[in-house]
Amino acid sequence: MPSQQATPPVTDRAANGRPGVSAHPSDLPVSKKIWDRTAWKDAAFFLRYLRPHFNVFIPALIALALTAVLTVTFINLLAEVAGKGLGGAKGPEWMAELKHSLMVVAGIVCTQAFIAFWRIMLFAKASERALAALRMETFSRIIRLPMSTLNMRRVGELASRLANDVESMRETLVMTIPMLIRHTVMLLGCLILVLQISVKLALVMIATIPVVIVMIAIFGARIRKLTRKAQDDLASSQVIVEESLQSIISVKAFANEAHEMARYDQNLGSFLKTAIRAAAPRAAFISFIIFAFSLALIVVTWVALTMLSEGEIPAKDLSRFAALSGMIGASFAQFSELITQLQRTLGATDRVREILLEPTEPEVPNAPVTRFKGEIDVQDISFAYPSRPEATVLREFSFKAQAGQRIALVGPSGSGKTTSISLLYRFYEPSTGRILVDGQPIADMALPTLRRNLALVPQEVLLFGGSIRENIAYGKPSATEAEIIEAAKKANAHLFIEKLPEGYETQVGERGTQLSGGQRQRIAIARAILADPAILILDEATSSLDAESERLVQDALDKLMENRTSIIIAHRLSTVRRCDQILVLSAGTIVERGTHDELVNKPGSLYGTLARLQLE
C-alpha cells in the first residue's frame, strides 16, 4: 500500500485457520457475536477514514450537538410558556414575560438554522472525502490483487463491492450516523430535564429502555446476517449484467437475450427473497418499539394523572414533562429505523473489509527500473493452478534464451504455453523450480522492475475505452506527442490513424470495438514499441487476421523484435520458421526442441508432422 493510504485493520484468525479472513457470524460463539460483531468494530473502521478529516468532522460533531441541545431547549421553553399559560393570572406582567420568552425562542430557532447549515456542509465534506479515500483504497486493493485471487472472483462481484456496498456506506456516514448522534444528544438532554421535573415519573418511563436495548441486540444480529446475504445476492446479479454486456456480441449472435434475462431474473429473485426476509425482523423490531413505547405512554399517563390528582406535581411541570417525553419517544422511534439502516450498512462493510484484507502482490515503492539485457533461464519449472492443485500444467519445464534470441513455443491448446508466460510475469509462483533473468531470480525482483522490462502483444487485443492516443501512451504514460507518432509509424498504424476523422483523438469504443482486428493489433504493437521492453512476448499475435492485415502486423512485429529477446507463442508455424529455438510442448512438457530445419528433418518429429500439414 502507498504510505499515504490507511493500513488495513487486523482481524481475528478465521475459523478455518487462514489469517486475514473474517469469520462468518454463524461461526462465532454467542458472546463473541454480541461483542465483536457490533457496531463498535465497524465504527473503528469508519473512523480510520474520517481521522484525516477530523479538522472538519469534529466541528461538524460540535455543531450537531449544539443543534440537538438547541432543539431540546426550544421544546423546553415552549413547554414552560404553555405551562405558565395553563394556570395563574394573565396580566401585563405575564404578557411581558411571554413576549420575552417568545423572543428567546425565535433567537434559538435562528441560531439553530444557521448552525444546521454549517453542520450539514461540514459533515458532507468530511464524509465524502472519507468515502473517496475508501473507494480509492478499495480500488487500489482490487487492482493489486494477485491473479490467483482475481481468478476466483468475478468482475461483477468486485464492481458491486466498489459501487453498491460503498454507496451504502455513504448513506450511513452522511445521514444515518449524524442522525444517530443528534437523537442521542436530544435523548440525553430530555432525560436530564425530566429527571429534574419528576424522578418518579422519569424512572417509570426509563424502565422500558433496557428492554429496548436487549431487543436491538437480538433483532440487530438477525438483520445484519440477512442484509449481508442480500448484498451477496445483489453482487451476483451484478455479475450477470457485467458478463452479458461484456459478451454482448455472443449474446446476440446466439439469440440468447431471453436466456440472460432468465439468469438475471433468477439471481434478482434470490436477492428479492432475502431482502423480504430481512424486512421481517426489521418490521418486528419497529413494531415492538411502537408497542413498547405506547404501553409505556399509557403507564406514564396513568401515573402522571394520579400524581396530579394527589398534588405531587403541578400542571405546568406536567406539561413540560409531556412535551419532553414526546421528544424522547420520537427519538426512540427514529432509533429503530436508524439502527436497522446501520445494520444494513454493516453487512456491506463486512464485504468491503474482506477485500481490504486480501493479500496483494508484493510492492516495492520507488523501485528502480533498470533495463535488462534479456537473458532468460527457466530451470525445472513445475506448476499447478491454486484452484486446481491436482492438475499439473507444467512439468520439469526448462529452457535458456540468450539476449536478442527468438524462442517459439509450439503445441496444442492446453499444453502450457500461456501458463509459462504467466509465470514469467509472476502472475503466479511456480510450485518447484525457478526463473532467472540476466542471472537473477525473478522471485527476488520488484514487480515493477520485472514487468516494465516485459511487453505482451496478445491474440485478442482489448483496448481501453478512450482515444487512440491514450491507448498507445499506455505503454509509456509520460510519452511525448512525437514519441507516440513515431511508435505508431513503426507499428504501421500511423497511416490508418491519420485517415480517421479525429486522428489520434478518435475514440476506440468499448474494448476497442470501433476498430478492426488488424487495427487493434497495430495499436497494441505501437504500445509495446513505446514501452521499449527488453523481453517481448507475442501470443498468437497474427493468427486471427486476414492476409493483408497479417502482412502489415508481421512487418511491424519484425521491427519490434529487433535487438530484443522474443518469446513467440504460435499455432501457425509460418510465424516461427526464423526463430533461434523452437520448443514443442505436449501436456506441460517440452517433448522437442531445436530450430525449424532441425525439427523438420528429425525422423518421427511431432513438429515435422505439423509443419508438413501446414506448410506443404
C-alpha positions in Angstrom: 0.0 0.0 0.0 1.2 3.5 -0.6 2.3 5.2 2.5 -0.5 7.8 2.4 -3.2 5.2 2.4 -4.6 3.8 5.6 -3.3 0.4 6.7 -6.0 -2.3 6.7 -7.1 -3.3 10.1 -6.0 -6.6 11.6 -8.8 -9.1 12.1 -9.0 -12.3 14.1 -7.9 -15.6 12.6 -10.8 -17.2 10.9 -12.4 -20.5 12.0 -10.7 -22.3 9.2 -7.3 -21.1 10.4 -6.4 -18.8 7.5 -5.2 -15.4 8.6 -6.7 -12.3 7.2 -10.2 -13.6 6.6 -13.1 -12.6 8.8 -15.1 -15.3 10.4 -18.7 -15.6 9.4 -21.2 -14.7 12.1 -22.5 -18.2 12.3 -19.0 -19.5 13.1 -18.7 -17.3 16.3 -20.0 -18.1 19.8 -22.9 -16.1 21.0 -20.8 -13.9 23.4 -18.4 -13.1 20.5 -21.3 -12.2 18.2 -22.7 -9.8 20.7 -19.3 -8.1 21.2 -17.2 -8.4 18.1 -20.0 -8.2 15.6 -21.5 -5.0 17.0 -21.1 -1.5 15.5 -18.0 -0.8 17.6 -15.7 -2.7 15.3 -17.2 -1.1 12.3 -17.2 2.4 13.9 -13.4 2.0 14.2 -13.3 1.1 10.5 -15.2 4.3 9.6 -13.1 6.4 11.9 -9.9 5.2 10.2 -11.0 7.1 7.1 -12.5 10.0 8.9 -9.4 10.6 11.1 -7.5 12.6 8.4 -10.6 14.9 8.2 -11.1 15.5 11.9 -10.4 19.2 11.4 -13.8 19.2 9.6 -15.5 16.3 11.2 -15.1 17.4 14.9 -16.5 20.9 14.2 -19.4 19.1 12.5 -20.0 17.0 15.6 -19.9 20.0 17.8 -22.4 21.8 15.5 -24.5 18.7 15.6 -24.5 18.6 19.4 -25.3 22.3 19.6 -28.3 21.9 17.2 -29.6 19.0 19.3 -29.2 20.9 22.6 -30.9 23.9 21.0 -33.8 21.7 19.9 -34.2 20.4 23.4 -34.0 24.0 24.8 -36.6 25.1 22.2 -39.1 22.4 23.2 -38.5 23.0 26.9 -39.0 26.8 26.7 -42.2 26.3 24.6 -43.5 23.8 27.2 -42.7 26.3 30.0 -44.6 29.1 28.2 -47.5 26.7 27.7 -47.4 25.6 31.3 -47.5 29.1 32.6 -50.5 29.8 30.5 -52.4 26.9 32.0 -52.7 28.5 35.4 -52.4 31.7 37.2 -53.4 35.3 36.3 -52.6 36.6 32.8 -51.9 40.2 33.4 -49.5 42.7 31.8 -46.5 41.1 33.7 -47.4 37.7 32.2 -47.7 39.2 28.7 -44.3 40.8 29.0 -42.7 37.6 30.2 -44.5 35.7 27.3 -43.0 38.2 24.7 -39.6 37.8 26.2 -39.8 34.0 26.1 -41.0 34.1 22.5 -38.2 36.4 21.5 -35.7 33.9 23.1 -37.4 31.0 21.3 -37.1 32.9 18.0 -33.4 33.6 18.6 -32.9 29.9 19.3 -34.6 29.0 16.1 -32.5 31.4 14.0 -29.3 30.2 15.7 -30.2 26.6 15.2 -30.9 27.1 11.5 -27.5 28.9 11.0 -25.6 26.2 12.8 -27.5 23.4 11.0 -26.4 24.8 7.6 -22.7 24.6 8.6 -23.3 21.3 10.3 -24.6 19.7 7.1 -21.9 21.3 5.0 -19.1 20.1 7.3 -20.5 16.6 7.6 -20.8 16.3 3.8 -17.2 17.5 3.3 -15.7 15.1 5.9 -17.9 12.1 4.9 -17.5 12.5 1.1 -13.7 12.9 1.4 -13.5 9.8 3.7 -15.6 7.8 1.3 -13.4 8.9 -1.7 -10.4 7.6 0.3 -12.3 4.3 0.9 -13.2 4.0 -2.7 -9.6 4.7 -3.8 -8.2 2.2 -1.3 -10.7 -0.5 -2.3 -9.9 0.0 -6.0 -6.2 0.1 -5.3 -6.6 -3.2 -3.4 -8.6 -4.8 -6.2 -6.2 -3.7 -8.9 -3.2 -5.1 -7.0 -4.8 -8.5 -6.0 -2.8 -11.4 -7.3 -4.1 -13.3 -10.3 -4.9 -16.3 -8.2 -7.3 -14.2 -6.2 -8.8 -12.4 -9.1 -9.5 -15.6 -11.0 -11.5 -16.9 -8.0 -13.7 -13.7 -8.0 -15.9 -12.5 -10.8 -15.7 -9.0 -12.2 -19.3 -8.1 -11.5 -18.9 -9.0 -7.8 -15.8 -6.8 -7.4 -17.6 -4.0 -9.2 -20.6 -4.3 -6.9 -18.4 -4.0 -3.8 -17.0 -0.8 -5.1 -20.3 0.6 -6.3 -23.3 -0.7 -4.2 -21.5 -1.5 -0.9 -19.5 1.7 -0.7 -22.6 3.7 -1.7 -24.5 2.1 1.2 -21.7 3.3 3.5 -22.0 6.8 2.1 -25.7 6.9 3.2 -24.7 5.8 6.6 -21.8 8.3 7.0 -23.7 11.3 5.5 -27.2 10.6 7.0 -27.5 7.7 9.5 -24.6 8.4 11.9 -25.3 12.1 12.2 -28.9 11.4 12.9 -28.0 8.8 15.5 -25.7 11.3 17.2 -28.3 14.0 17.1 -31.0 11.9 18.6 -28.7 10.5 21.2 -27.8 14.1 22.4 -31.5 15.0 22.3 -32.4 11.9 24.3 -29.9 12.5 27.0 -30.8 16.2 27.3 -34.5 15.3 27.6 -33.8 12.6 30.2 -31.8 15.1 32.3 -34.7 17.6 32.2 -37.5 15.0 33.0 -35.4 13.8 35.9 -35.3 17.3 37.2 -39.1 17.6 36.9 -40.0 14.3 38.5 -37.7 11.4 39.3 -40.7 9.1 39.9 -42.3 9.7 36.6 -38.9 9.6 34.8 -38.0 6.3 36.3 -41.3 4.8 35.2 -40.6 5.9 31.6 -36.9 4.9 31.7 -37.8 1.4 32.8 -38.6 0.5 29.2 -35.1 1.4 27.9 -33.2 -1.8 29.0 -35.8 -3.9 27.2 -35.4 -1.9 24.0 -31.5 -2.3 24.2 -31.9 -6.1 24.5 -34.2 -6.2 21.6 -31.8 -4.2 19.5 -29.1 -6.8 20.1 -31.4 -9.7 19.3 -33.0 -8.2 16.1 -29.8 -6.5 15.0 -27.8 -9.7 14.7 -30.6 -11.3 12.6 -31.0 -8.2 10.4 -27.2 -7.9 9.8 -26.9 -11.6 8.8 -29.7 -11.3 6.2 -28.6 -7.9 4.8 -25.1 -9.4 4.4 -26.6 -12.2 2.3 -28.7 -9.7 0.4 -25.6 -7.8 -0.5 -24.0 -11.1 -1.8 -27.1 -11.8 -3.9 -27.1 -8.3 -5.3 -23.4 -8.7 -6.2 -24.3 -12.0 -8.0 -27.0 -10.3 -10.1 -24.4 -7.5 -10.9 -22.1 -10.3 -12.3 -24.8 -11.3 -14.8 -25.1 -7.7 -16.0 -21.3 -7.3 -16.4 -20.9 -10.6 -18.2 -23.8 -10.1 -20.5 -22.7 -6.6 -21.6 -19.0 -7.7 -21.9 -20.1 -10.6 -24.2 -23.0 -8.8 -25.9 -21.9 -9.9 -29.4 -22.1 -13.6 -28.3 -25.4 -13.0 -26.6 -26.9 -11.5 -29.7 -25.2 -13.9 -32.1 -26.8 -16.9 -30.3 -30.1 -15.1 -29.7 -29.7 -15.7 -26.0 -31.3 -12.5 -24.7 -34.1 -14.5 -23.1 -31.6 -16.8 -21.5 -29.6 -13.9 -20.0 -32.8 -12.3 -18.8 -33.8 -15.6 -17.1 -30.4 -15.8 -15.4 -30.7 -12.2 -14.2 -34.3 -12.8 -13.1 -33.2 -15.9 -11.1 -30.4 -14.0 -9.3 -32.6 -11.0 -8.7 -35.3 -13.3 -7.3 -32.8 -14.6 -4.8 -31.9 -11.1 -3.8 -35.6 -10.1 -3.5 -36.4 -13.1 -1.4 -33.5 -12.4 1.0 -34.4 -8.7 1.1 -38.0 -9.5 2.0 -36.8 -12.0 4.7 -34.6 -9.2 6.1 -37.7 -6.9 6.2 -39.5 -9.3 8.6 -37.1 -8.8 11.6 -36.9 -5.1 10.8 -40.6 -4.8 10.8 -40.9 -6.8 14.0 -38.3 -4.6 15.7 -40.0 -1.4 14.7 -43.4 -2.8 15.7 -42.0 -3.8 19.1 -40.6 -0.3 19.7 -44.0 1.2 18.9 -45.8 -1.2 21.1 -43.3 -0.8 24.0 -43.5 3.0 24.0 -47.2 3.1 23.5 -47.5 0.8 26.6 -45.0 2.9 28.4 -47.0 6.1 27.5 -50.2 4.5 28.9 -48.4 3.6 32.2 -46.7 7.1 32.5 -50.0 8.9 31.7 -51.8 6.9 34.4 -49.1 7.6 37.0 -48.9 11.3 36.0 -52.6 11.8 36.3 -52.5 10.0 39.7 -49.7 12.3 40.9 -51.6 15.4 39.5 -54.8 14.4 41.4 -52.8 14.0 44.6 -50.9 17.2 44.2 -47.5 15.6 43.7 -46.8 17.5 40.5 -48.1 20.9 39.3 -49.9 21.2 36.0 -47.2 23.4 34.4 -44.5 20.8 35.2 -46.6 18.1 33.9 -47.0 19.9 30.6 -43.2 20.2 30.3 -42.8 16.6 31.2 -45.3 15.6 28.5 -43.5 17.7 25.8 -40.1 16.3 26.7 -41.4 12.8 26.9 -42.8 13.2 23.4 -39.3 14.1 22.2 -37.9 11.0 24.0 -40.5 8.9 22.3 -39.8 10.5 18.9 -36.0 9.9 19.3 -36.5 6.2 20.2 -38.9 5.9 17.2 -36.1 7.2 15.0 -33.5 5.0 16.6 -35.4 1.9 15.5 -35.2 2.9 11.8 -31.7 4.3 12.1 -30.3 1.2 13.7 -31.9 -1.1 11.1 -30.3 1.1 8.4 -27.0 0.9 10.2 -27.3 -3.0 10.3 -27.8 -3.0 6.5 -24.6 -0.9 6.1 -22.6 -3.2 8.4 -23.4 -6.1 6.1 -21.9 -4.1 3.2 -19.0 -3.1 5.3 -18.1 -6.7 6.0 -17.7 -7.4 2.3 -15.6 -4.3 1.6 -13.3 -5.2 4.6 -12.8 -8.7 3.2 -11.4 -7.2 0.0 -9.2 -4.8 2.0 -7.9 -7.7 4.0 -7.0 -9.8 0.9 -3.2 -10.0 0.5 -1.9 -8.1 -2.5 1.1 -8.6 -4.8 4.3 -7.6 -3.1 5.0 -3.9 -3.7 8.3 -2.0 -3.6 7.7 1.8 -3.7 10.0 3.7 -5.9 11.7 0.5 -7.2 14.5 1.3 -9.7 13.6 0.2 -13.2 16.8 -0.9 -14.7 16.8 -2.3 -18.3 17.5 -6.0 -18.7 19.8 -7.5 -21.3 17.2 -10.1 -21.9 18.8 -13.4 -20.9 16.2 -16.0 -19.7 16.9 -19.2 -17.8 13.9 -21.3 -16.9 15.0 -24.1 -14.6 12.9 -27.3 -14.0 9.6 -25.4 -13.5 6.5 -27.4 -12.3 3.2 -25.6 -11.8 -0.5 -26.2 -11.0 -3.1 -23.5 -10.6 -4.2 -22.9 -7.0 -7.8 -23.6 -7.9 -6.8 -27.0 -9.4 -3.8 -28.2 -7.4 -4.3 -31.8 -8.6 -3.9 -30.8 -12.3 -0.2 -30.1 -13.1 0.0 -27.7 -16.0 3.8 -27.7 -16.4 6.3 -30.5 -15.6 10.1 -30.0 -15.5 9.9 -27.1 -17.9 13.3 -25.7 -18.8 14.9 -23.6 -21.5 17.5 -20.9 -22.0 17.4 -17.8 -24.2 20.3 -15.6 -24.9 19.8 -11.8 -25.2 18.2 -11.0 -28.5 17.2 -14.5 -29.4 13.7 -15.6 -30.6 12.2 -18.5 -28.8 9.0 -20.1 -30.1 6.5 -22.1 -28.0 4.5 -24.5 -30.1 2.0 -27.1 -29.1 -1.7 -27.9 -28.8 -4.1 -25.9 -26.7 -3.7 -26.7 -23.0 -0.1 -27.7 -23.3 1.1 -24.9 -21.0 2.3 -22.2 -23.4 0.4 -19.3 -22.0 0.9 -20.5 -18.4 4.7 -20.3 -18.9 4.3 -16.7 -19.8 2.1 -16.1 -16.7 5.0 -17.4 -14.6 7.5 -15.2 -16.4 5.3 -12.2 -15.4 5.0 -13.6 -11.9 1.2 -13.7 -12.1 1.7 -17.0 -10.3 4.6 -18.5 -8.5 5.9 -22.0 -9.7 5.4 -25.0 -7.5 9.0 -26.0 -8.0 12.0 -24.7 -9.9 12.8 -21.1 -10.6 13.2 -18.5 -13.4 16.2 -16.3 -13.8 16.6 -13.2 -16.0 20.1 -11.9 -16.5 21.2 -14.4 -13.9 18.9 -13.0 -11.2 15.9 -15.0 -9.8 12.7 -13.1 -10.8 11.3 -14.1 -7.4 13.8 -11.6 -5.8 12.9 -8.8 -8.2 10.5 -5.9 -7.5 7.4 -6.5 -9.7 7.6 -3.1 -11.4 11.3 -3.7 -12.3 10.4 -7.1 -13.9 7.2 -6.2 -15.6 8.4 -2.9 -17.2 11.0 -4.9 -18.9 8.3 -7.1 -20.5 5.7 -6.3 -23.1 2.9 -8.5 -24.3 1.1 -8.4 -27.7 -1.9 -10.8 -27.3 -4.0 -12.5 -29.8 -7.2 -10.8 -28.7 -6.4 -7.1 -28.0 -8.9 -5.4 -25.6 -8.2 -1.7 -25.8 -9.3 0.8 -23.1 -12.4 2.9 -23.9 -10.5 6.1 -24.6 -8.7 7.6 -27.6 -6.1 6.0 -29.8 -3.5 8.4 -28.3 -4.4 7.2 -24.8 -4.2 3.6 -25.7 -0.8 3.9 -27.4 0.5 6.0 -24.5 -0.5 3.3 -22.1 2.9 1.7 -22.8 4.6 4.9 -21.5 2.2 7.4 -19.9 4.9 10.1 -19.9 5.5 9.8 -23.7 5.6 12.9 -25.8 3.4 13.5 -28.9 6.4 12.8 -31.2 7.2 9.5 -29.4 3.6 8.4 -29.8 3.5 9.2 -33.5 6.9 7.5 -34.1 5.7 4.4 -32.3 2.6 4.4 -34.5 4.7 4.7 -37.6 6.9 1.7 -36.6 3.7 -0.3 -36.0 2.3 0.5 -39.4 -0.6 2.3 -37.7 0.1 6.0 -38.5 -1.5 5.9 -41.9 -4.8 4.5 -40.9 -4.9 6.7 -37.8 -4.4 9.8 -39.9 -7.3 8.9 -42.2 -9.7 8.8 -39.3 -11.8 12.0 -38.9 -10.3 12.8 -35.4 -6.9 11.2 -36.0 -5.2 10.2 -32.7 -8.2 11.6 -30.7 -10.6 9.0 -32.2 -12.4 7.1 -29.5 -11.9 3.4 -29.9 -15.2 2.4 -28.2 -15.8 -0.2 -25.5 -12.8 -2.6 -25.6 -11.8 -1.1 -29.0 -14.8 -2.3 -30.9 -14.8 0.7 -33.2 -11.6 -0.6 -34.8 -10.9 -3.7 -36.9 -8.8 -6.6 -35.5 -5.7 -5.6 -37.5 -6.0 -2.0 -36.4 -6.3 -3.1 -32.8 -3.2 -5.3 -33.2 -1.2 -2.5 -34.6 -2.2 -0.2 -31.7 -1.1 -2.9 -29.3 2.2 -3.2 -31.2 2.7 0.6 -31.0 2.0 0.5 -27.3 4.7 -2.2 -26.9 7.2 -0.2 -29.1 6.6 2.8 -26.8 7.2 0.6 -23.7 10.6 -0.4 -25.2 10.8 -3.8 -23.4 13.9 -5.9 -23.1 11.7 -9.0 -23.5 8.8 -9.2 -25.9 6.0 -11.8 -25.7 3.8 -12.4 -28.8 0.8 -14.6 -28.0 -0.7 -15.7 -31.3 -0.4 -12.1 -32.4 -1.4 -12.7 -36.1 -3.5 -15.9 -36.0 -6.9 -14.2 -36.4 -6.0 -11.7 -39.1 -6.7 -11.6 -42.9 -3.7 -11.8 -45.3 -3.3 -8.0 -45.7 -3.6 -7.2 -42.0 -1.2 -10.1 -41.2 1.4 -8.7 -43.6 1.2 -5.3 -42.0 1.2 -6.6 -38.5 4.0 -9.1 -39.2 6.1 -6.3 -40.7 5.5 -4.2 -37.5 6.4 -7.2 -35.3 9.7 -7.8 -37.2 10.7 -4.2 -36.4 9.6 -4.6 -32.8 11.6 -7.8 -32.3 14.9 -6.3 -33.4 17.5 -6.4 -30.7 15.1 -7.9 -28.2 14.6 -11.3 -26.6 11.3 -12.5 -28.0 9.1 -15.4 -26.9 6.5 -16.3 -29.6 3.5 -18.5 -28.9 2.1 -19.8 -32.2 -0.1 -22.4 -33.8 0.7 -21.2 -37.3 4.2 -22.4 -37.9 4.9 -19.9 -40.7 5.5 -17.3 -38.0 8.2 -19.3 -36.2 10.4 -20.6 -39.0 13.1 -18.0 -38.3 13.2 -18.5 -34.6 16.5 -19.4 -32.9 14.9 -22.1 -30.9 11.5 -23.9 -31.1 10.1 -25.6 -28.1 7.3 -28.2 -28.8 5.1 -28.7 -25.7 2.7 -31.5 -25.0 0.8 -31.9 -21.7 3.0 -29.4 -20.0 6.3 -31.0 -21.0 8.8 -30.0 -23.7 8.9 -33.0 -26.0 11.1 -31.5 -28.7 13.4 -28.5 -29.1 15.6 -27.2 -32.0 15.5 -24.9 -35.0 12.9 -25.2 -37.7 15.2 -27.1 -40.1 16.4 -29.5 -37.3 12.9 -30.4 -36.2 11.6 -30.8 -39.7 14.4 -33.2 -40.6 14.1 -35.2 -37.4 12.5 -38.6 -38.1 9.1 -39.0 -36.3 9.2 -35.4 -35.1 5.8 -34.0 -33.9 6.9 -30.6 -35.2 7.8 -32.1 -38.6 4.3 -33.7 -38.9 2.7 -30.3 -38.0 5.0 -28.5 -40.5 4.1 -30.8 -43.3 0.4 -30.4 -42.7 0.6 -26.6 -42.5 3.4 -25.6 -44.8 3.2 -28.0 -47.7 
